[in-house]
Amino acid sequence: MTAQASRPDHSPADPDVGDIDAYMERLGQAARQAATRMRRVDTAAKNAALRAMAEQLQQSRGEVLAANARDLARGRASGLEAALLDRLALDNGRLDAMVEGLNQVAALPDPVGEIDGLRARPSGIQVGQMRVPLGVIGIIYESRPNVTLEAASLCLKSGNAAILRGGSEARDSNAAIAACIRAGLVQAGLPEEAVQVVATTDRAAVGRLIAMPAYVDVIIPRGGKSLIERITREARVPVIKHLDGVCHVYVDASADLDKALAIAVNAKTHRYGTCNTMETLLVDAPVANALLPMLARDYAAHGVELRGCERARAILADIVAAEESDWEREYLAPILAVRVVDGIEAAMAHIERYGSRHTDAIVTEHYALARRFLAEVDSSSVMVNASTRFADGFEYGLGAEIGISTDRLHARGPVGLEGLTTRKYVVLGDGQVRQ
């Protein structure tokens, strides 16, 4: 995905940015300078910028919707799938949600500058850790133009500068939203380079963005697995990402079956196309005969296709036989793999082998087993008696999220404002010298 090897996909509607390498170099330099200035911006100024962006979006509603209509027309003409057209589309309701989102981020506590763990040392100094911005964050995403605003707001509130590269299918929408972002920054007296939206759809721009360690501190990709795999493979700066959401619910023999039924149905059917949707259900053998027929009835009402192991098919004879590949599939569709297992050891072994370390849940009334599951399942979110659909920044009280991370470093799970910061040690003294 280097500039030399990439294949341009820009159109005559693209701005003439000239040489891609030089253009991205300019963006990177401007972002680095803006990040330095953002370190001294206080919370009131950041919140003023967010509210000014919200006002600008309200005032520019017509222009944004007209730009989105052009993107949709181009998408339909090029045969874009219905699901992608839906993600691309903006209307008054979605614009209202975007405005509200900006105001919600403005209302969130600002993590920057917080000092934790301050403690006195025998020398008389005090040592603690202060939260500080990561610096310059590059975000690469597809389809959804609302991500432009979400990413900008979270990076701004956490004191970072951002370079945003949206998908070519949303280029006019992103340009219109970017104009609102710039106007809000200028109105609040902040550097407009604090949020820059890449103005070309040339794929070479992505190759340069992920290979500029002098200017970019971290990359966050949001999109399909192929995009994230490519960026992870090619990037020369750290990447915060997850590839798959192969999430599990394990129903233990001690489970309350009413709870199990509600959780298993919700985890699968609440939404099909999200990374925290359950893709495999594991049922302890002693409760399989009682639980599976009830689940099959409710899943049938939702149009969910079940693919089961031999033991599951012995109870539900009309379901599809699961293949080995089904256990590691992220369906993102009304399809569910079902396996009958012998206890928590077998359930955790299955999750260890086939899971994606995203979100896994146990339904149990047995305290010791719940504690074991929490301690031993190596996923970014592990739950007891709750739907996997709760693995979300808003539901976790983060206010908003920029994505989910299944990495161990630097952030794990939903990445909110704190995940867009790091810590540095601070030392407070009164003239002490080391003896």
N, C-alpha and C positions, 0 to 999 in steps of 0.2 A: 504494500500500500504506500510505497514511496512516490514522490512526485514524478520520478522518471517512469515508473512502471504503471502508474494509475491511468485510467481511461476517463477523459473528461465526459461529463454528462450535462454540461451547462447548456443553456438555451440562449437565443438572442435577447431574452428578457433579462438575463443576468447583467448586473452592473459590470462595467469594464474595469476590473481591478488590476489589470496588467499582469506582470509576472507573479505567479502564485507564491513562489518562495519569498520574493520581496514583500508582497502584500502580507503574508502571514508573519514575517519578521516584524513589520510595522505594528501589526496587532499585538504581537508578543511584547515588544518594547513598551507600547502604550499601556498594556495591562500591568506589566511589572511596575511602571511608574505609578499607576493608579493604586496598586496594592500597597505601595509604600505610603501614599497619602491616606489610604483607608485606615491604616493603623491608628491614626490620630482623630478619626471621626467618632464623635460620641453617639450615644444611643438616640438622643433626640433628633439629631440630624439624619440618621439612618431611617428613623420612623417617619420623619417629614418627607423624605424621598419616596418611601413606600406609599404614603398617602397621596403624594403628588402624582405618582404613577397611576394610582387608582382613579384620580380625577381626570387625568389625561385619557385613560382608557374609556371612561364614561363619555368624555367630550368627543372622542374619535370613534365612537361605536359604529357610525355609518361607514367610515373609511375601512375599519377592520373587517366588517361584514362583507363589504364589496371586494376587498382583497381575498377573503376566504372563498367567496363565490367564484372568483377566477381560478383559485386553486382546485376547487371542486369540479369545475367545468373541465379543466385540464386533466384531472384525475379520471373522470368518467370517460373522456375521449381516449385516454391511454389504457383503459381497461382495468383500472385499480379495483381491487376486490371490495365488496360491500362493507366488510368489517373495517378495512382501512379507510374507506370513505367516511364511515361513521366516526372514527377516531379523528379524522381530519376536520370534520364539520364543526363550525361554530354557529351558535344562534344566540338570541338575547338571554336565554336561560344560562347558557354556558359562560357568556360574558359577565352576567351577574355573579356567577360563582367565582370567576377570576378576580373581579373587583373585591368580592368579599374575602377571597384568599389573601390578597395583598393587605387588607385591613387586619386580618387575623394574624399574619406574620408580624405586622407592626405592633400588635398587642402582646406578642410573646416576650418572655424575659430574654434579655441579651446576655449570652454567656461570656462575651469577650470582656476580659479584665478581671473576671472572678479569680480570687486566690483561695485555694483549698489547702487544708492540711498544714497550716502554718504552725510550726512548733519550735520551741526554744532548744538550742543545743548547749552543751556544757561551756562552749567558748563564749556564749552570750549572744551569738547571732540567732536570728530566726530564719527558718527555711520553709518555703512553701512552693506551690505550683500555681502558675497563672495561665488561664485560658487565653490563647491568641489565635488569630486567623491562620489558615493554612497558607494563604498567599494568593496565587493565581490558579483558578480551577477551570479546566476545560471540560465542557459537557457536550457530548455527541448524542443525538437522539433522532427518532423517526416519527413521522406522521403528526403527532399531537402538538398543535401550535400553543396550547395552554402551557406546555412544559417550558416554553420560552419565558413566560412570566413567572412560573413557579421557581425555576432554577435561578432566575435573576433575583427574586425576592429573598430566597434563602441564602444565596451567596452574599448579597448585600447586607442582610441583617447580621450575618456572622463575620462581617468585616473583610470579606474577600473580594478580589476582582475576578470577573468571569469572562471567558470567551465561549460563546454558544454557537454550536453548529447544528442546525436543524436539518430535516430531510428536504430533498428537492421538491417533494410533492407539496410542501407547505411554504414555499419560498415567499410568496406574496403576503400571506398571513403573518409570517415571522417578521418580514420587513415592516409591516404596519405596526405590529406590537413593539418592535424594537424602537420605532419612532416615539412611541408613548413612554418607553423606558428612558430613553435619552432625555426627553423633555422633563420628566419627573426628576431625574438626577440634576439637570441644570437648574430647575426651579428651586431645589433644595440646596444649591451651592456645592454639590459634590461633583467629582470629575466624571464627565460623561463616558470616559474610557473605563470606568469601573465595571460596566457591562457592555460588551461588544458582541454583536451578532455577525457571524461570518457572512459576507454579502454575496458570496458566490457558491453555486452548487457543484463546482468542479471538485471531483473526488480527491484531487491532489491536495486540497486544503486540509482534509482530514489527515492525510499522511504527514503533512508538516506539523499540524497541531499536536499530534501524539509523539512527535520527535523533537520537541523544543525544550529540553530540560533547563536551559538557561532562563526561560521565561515562564514555563508552566510547571506547577508543583504537583498537580494530581489531575488525572482524567477520570471522569465518571461517564460511562456509556449507558444509555437507556434505549433498549430496542431488542430486536430479535437475537437469537442465539448466535447466528452467523456473524452479525455485526460485532457482538461482544467478544466472540472467539478471535476474530481478526484483530481487533484493537488490543486485546490482551497479548496476542502473539507479536504484534508489531511495535507496541508502545515502548518508548525509551524513558517514560516517566511512570511513577506508580499509578495503578488503576484500582479504583473501588468499584466492585461489580459482583453480580451473581449471574451464573449461566442458566441454571434450571431451577424450577420450583417443583421438584418431585416430593410432595408433602404427604405424610402418613398420619392416619389416626389408628391407634391400637386400642381395641376394646378388651380389657382384662376380664377374667372370670368373675371378679368381685364387682364389676360395674353395675350401677343402677341402669337398667335397660331403657328406661324412659329418657334418662340423660344421654345415653349412648345413641339412641335413635335420633334425638334432636340434634346432637352435635354432628353425627355422621352425615345427616341429610344437609344440614346447613353448610358444613365444610365443603361439600361437593356442589350444591345447587345454588348457593347464594349468588355466585358469579362463576362462570366457567373459564373466562380468559385471563385470570389473574394468577400471579406467581404464588400466592398463598392458598390456592384452592387445593383440597385434598385430591391426590391422584391414585393412591393405593390405600385400601382399608384392610387392616389386619384384625382378625377376630380370634380370640382365644377359644379353643375347641369346646370347652364345657358350656359355653353360651351360644355357640354357633347355630344349633338347631332352633333355639328360641328367637335369636335376633335376626338372622339372615332373611327369613320369610317376611318379617315386618319391614326390613330395609328394602327388600326387593319390591314390595308393594309401593312404598313411598317413592323409590327411585323411578319406578315405572310411570308413576303419575307425573314425574318431571321429565320423562323421556330420556332417562339415563340408561345407556347400554352397560351391562355388567360383563366383565371378563374374569372368570374365576379359575382357581386351581381345581384339581380333581376332588378334593374334599369339599370345596364350596359347591361344585357341580353335583355332588352326591346329594346335597340338600336342595339346591336350586337347579333342577335338571335342564331347564330351558335356556340357561345363560351360555354365553360364548366361552369356549375353552381359552384360557390365557396362555400366551406364548411367553418364552423367556424374555423377549424384548418388552413385553407389557410392564414388567416390574420396574423398568427404568424409564418409562415414557412420561413426559410432561404433555398430557393430552390437550390441555386448554380447550376442552370440548366436553359434551355430556357423555363421557366414557369413564368408567371406573374399574380398576383392577381390584379384585377381592381375593384374599388368601386366608385360610384357616391355619393357625399356628398353635404350637404347644407351649404356651406360657411366655413370660416376658423375655426370657433368654432368646427364644426363637424370634420374637418380634424385634428385639434390638439387633440381632444378627442380620435380619432382613434389612432393616433401616441402614445399618452400617454398610452393607453390600450394595444396595440399590439407591439409597437416598442421595440427595444433592446438598445436604447440610443447610437446608433453608428453614423449614418449620415442621415439627413433628409433635404429635399430641398423644397422651394416654388418657383413657377413660377408666377410672378405677375408684373404688372406695377403700383401698388398702393403702394406708399411709406409707409404709415402708417401700412398697413397690413404686409409688409415686415419686418418692425421694430417689430411688435407684434410677428411674427413668430420667429425672431431671439431671442427675449427676453424670450419667453414662452416655446418654444420647448426645452426639457431638454435632449439634445444629445451632444456627444463629438464634433461633427461637424454639424453646421447648415448653410445652404446655401440659397442664393437668386439668381435665374436665372442662375444656373450652375448645371452641372451633378454631381451626387453623386460620380462618378468615380474620382473626384479630391481629395477625402479624402485620401491623400497619402503623406508621408514625403517628397518625391522628389518634388511633385507638390506644396507643401506648402513652399518650399524653405529650408527645413531642410537638404537637401543633400542626406540623407538616413534615414531609420527608422528601428527600431528593432521590431516594431509591432504597433498595435493600442490598446489603452486603453479606455474602457468605464467606468472605475472607476473614482471617483472624487478625490481620493488621491492615489498616489502622482502625477501621470501624467494623462493627459486626451487627447484623440485624438492620432494622430501619435506621436510615441515616438522616438525622435532623440537624438542628443548628449546632449542637455539641459535636456531632460527627464531622462537621465542616471546620472544626477548630482542632488545635493541638495544645499541648502544655509545654511551658518552659519553667525551669526552676528560677525562683526569685529569692534573694537573700537580703534580709534587713539587718543592718548593724548600727553600731554607735561608736565607731572608731576602733573596732577590734582588729587585731593583727594576729596571724597564725604563729604560734610558738613552736 
